[in-house]
Structures are given as C-alpha cells and as structure tokens.
Amino acid sequence: MLQYFKYLATFLLALSIWHLYTAINITKRKSLRTYLFDKNNPITFLTPDKVLRDGNGIIFLEITDRLDLPPLVLCSVESAARVYPDRPVAFFMQGLPDMETSDYQTQVKKKFPSLSYFQNVYLFPLRAYELFAQTPLLEWYTEVDLTKEKKVNPIHVTSDGCRLACIWKYGGIYFDSDIISMRPIPQKNFLAAESEKLCANSVFGLNQYHVLAWTCMEDFARNYNGGEWGYQGPSLFTHVMNDLCDEPQFNSTEDVTCGNIPYLNPQRFFPIPDIAWETYFEVFDILPTFNYSYSLHLWNFMNNEKKRSVDPGSNTLVDHLFQQYCPTTHAFMLNKK
C-alpha cells in the first residue's frame, strides 16, 4: 500500500510539473505574440505589409548598396515626412540588412540620424527578387543578365521595375529621391507630365493592385529594351498613357484627365525643366514661389558630370529649399561644415 502511494505521489508531482511547464510556455508564446504584433507596443516587428497596409504610403527606393546617403536623398525623405505627417514614408534600401530583430527600426535609424526624428519614416531592406514575386517582372528579372547588356544601366532599369512592383503591391505615391515635397498632392491616383509630350515615372500615385501598374509591368517585361535610355521609364509610361487617351493638351497650369486617371500639369513637379537644372544652384534676389507646384524635381541625373552639391549658407535656391522643407537635414549639414 505504501508503495502504491509513493507511485501516486510521483505521478501527481510529474503531472503538476507538466501543467506548470505548459502554462509557462503558453504565457511566453502569448507574450511574444503581443510583443511582436501588438500595434500599441512601441517596439514592434514592423514589416512593409503591416506599415503600408492602408495603401496610402509614400515610397522611396535606393537600388545601390550605399548607406552613406547624400543630403538631397535625406532631404527628399524628410520633406515627404513633413508634408505627409499622417502617412507612412517607407524607404526601401538594398544595402540594409535583413529584418531579424524586433527593434530593427530603432537600430537602422541610428545610421541616419536626421531621419530618426520622424516617427512616420520606416526603413526596410530592398530585395528585388522578393518584390518581383507574383508579378510579370519576375521572369524578366531571372532571365536577363543586366551586367552583360550593352548600353544598359542596371541600377536605373532595376529601379524602373521596382517602383512599379512597389506601387502594385502596396499602393500609394512613389517619389524619386531627388524630389523635394512642398505641399500634399490632393489626387490619390495620378500620373504626372514631365513635359508636353513626356509622362514622368519619377513621381506617380496609384491604388494598391491598380490595373495601370499591372499593365505597365506587363509592357515592361514584354517589350524590354535595355539599350535605350528611359525606355522602361518615362517612355513606357508615355506610350501606356497614349493608349488610354489622345495626347493631352494642357491649358496654362490646369491638369487634365487621361482615361479616368488625373494627368498633372508639368508645373506640379517640373516647373524648372531638365535643361535648366542648374537654376537650382543659382542665387536669386527674389525667390520663385512655385505656387502651382506640389513638389520639385531637382534632376540629379543631369548633375552626374558637374556633381554640384548643396552648400548650406550659400543663399542659392536649393539652399533655401533645404532650409524651408528639410530643416533637420540642413541643420545637420551646417553642423558638419
């Protein structure tokens, strides 16, 4: 009988320990789930799908591996964060490491102190293969060796594809990282005229899974021509737009509609055309007001040879733009001077 009670006591003790172990692990799993996914938790494992789930994000891309970003890129992101304070600003960068910790945003923002002040700025690693998955661009990306093609810039071509895939997947507004935002764009879906005859791909906005983004990706893959500069960019947008409507005619500063898509006047983003890009580095007695513009494209690719830079305190037009629309970046530049 005594032996029976010993076995029973041992069994009950083991059973109690097992129940305690199970309860602790359930609590740990619940705590971890809360820690990672509770949107009220100040430190959460934030993914692009979660941050951009409302389809109203502002999207930037950095296709190279560089992490030492020039001031114009930082200004572009900061100005967007200020103009759109209630919308997420997602900056996808190829050089960032994979997301593996719950404090990823805190850690990566240490690399970019001027952006760390903005709670609506999120930095994510860019992985083109994953981004192109389940789009018409994946087959093109896996079959074409961009490094062996003549007259092709793999960075620009990949960037042209990534911006389409991002807007298809997440929705929102895409900006090139040499565009300074000044005031909100009122339209949710829009294309922008770079000139009377050319549609820009440096800035555009579409709903998530918009048919126009899919059409552009199909055209990109089907008619790929890496030997012609801009063929996958403004040229693609222009001939896709021309399939929707006759060549639009702008009257003064008014916008037009192409199909059912607002097509914004060149004054909205390109009041200074590409051939006059150096105007931004001039000193003005009376500064332009840009009253009809939402943002300004500074034509960084035109500056490849001269490599003119922003000189804080120089009183140039771009210096004034930095002071007004990205003052944090401007202050960091002054401190380094």
BELLIN-V771991 format. One line per field, one symbol per residue. ss: DSSP state (~ for helix, > for strand, _ for the rest). phi: phi as a letter, one per 30 degrees, with the letter a starting at -180 (. if undefined). psi: psi as a letter, one per 20 degrees, with the letter a starting at -180 (. if undefined). A space follows every 10 residues. Layout:
ss: ???
phi: ???
psi: ???
This chain:
ss: _~~~~~~~~~ ~~~~~~~~~~ ~~~~~~~~~~ ~~~~~~~___ _______~~~ ~______>>> >>________ ~~~~~~~~~~ ~~~_____>> >>>_______ ___~~~~~~_ __________ >>>>>__~~~ ~~____~~~~ ~~~__~~~__ ___~~~~~~~ ~~~~~~~~~~ _>>>>___>> >________> >>>_____>> >>>>>>____ ~~~~~~~~~~ ~~________ ___~~~~~~~ ~~~~______ _____>>>__ >>>>_~~~__ ___~~~~~~~ ~_>_______ ____>>>__~ ~~~_______ _____>~~~~ ~~~~~_~~~~ ~~~~~~_
phi: .ddddddddd dddddddddd dddddddddd ddddddbddd ddcbdcceed dcddicdccb bbddddcddd eddddedddd dddbdcbdcc ccbddddddb bdceeddddd dbedcddcdc cbcbdcbeed ddeibdddde ddcccddcdd hccdddddde dddddddddc ijccbddbcc dcadddddca cbddadcbcd cdaabbdeid ddddedddde ddcebddcei ddceddeddd ddddadedcc chcddbbcic cecdeeddbb dcdedceded ccccdbddch dcccbbcchd ddcdddhdcd cdjdiddddd ddedcbdddd ddddddd
psi: gghghggggg ghgggggggg gggghggggg gggghhioii phoqnprhhg hjhijkrppq qohrjqinpq hhghgggghh hghmhjqpop opphiqrqoi qhkgggghih imhhiiioij pppqqpoggh hipkriiggg hhhpnhiiqq kpohghghgg ghhghghghh rbpppqkkpp phqqphqgpq rpphahjppq jipqpqqpkp hhggghgggg hhkpniippj hidhgghghg hhhhrroqpp ocjqrrpock ppoqqhihil horhikhihi jqppgoqqhl hjqhrppjlh hijhghlprp opjijrghgh gghhimhggg hhghhi.
